[in-house]
Every structure is written in C-alpha cells, then in structure tokens.
Amino acid sequence: MSFTPDEQAEIRRRQRSRAVVTALVLGALVILFYAISIAKML
C-alpha cells in the first residue's frame, strides 16, 4: 500500500502532532507528581 508524497506528508504531520501532545501530557504528569511531592514535604 503506497501513499502519494502529499499523503505521506499528512501522515507524518499527524504523527508529529500526536507525539507533541503525548510529550506535553507526560511533562504535565511529571510536574504534577513533583508538585505533589513538594506539597507532602511541607
């Protein structure tokens, strides 16, 4: 199953935006756990 160059670019763009969203969610979780651990120490 082969895609045209335009379709390949669209697929790559979607994969990139999904990767960015995943990275942001992971970053938000890290910050959340960090904040919770600091709050517990206080």
N, C-alpha and C positions, 0 to 999 in steps of 0.2 A: 504494500500500500504506500504509494508515493504522493507527497504533497507538492503543490506549487511553491515557489520561493515565498510568495505572499502568505500562503497558509503556514509555512514553516516559521516565518517571522511572527505571525499572530500567535502560534503555539508557544514560541519562545517568550513572547511578551507576557502571555498568561502565566507561564511557569515562573517568570521573574517576579511578577506582581504577587503571586501566591507565596513565593519564597520570602519576599519582603514582609508580607503580612505575618507569616509564621515567625520570622525573626523578631518582629515587633511584639507579638504575643509572648514569645519566650522572654524577651527583655522585660516586659511588663511583669511577668511572673517572678523573675529574679529580683526586681525592685520591690515587689510586694513581699516576698519572703524576707528580704533584707530589712524592710521597714518593720515587719512583724517581729523579727529577732531583736531589733533595737528597742522596740516598744516593750518587749518582755523584760529586757535588762533594766529598764528604768523603774 
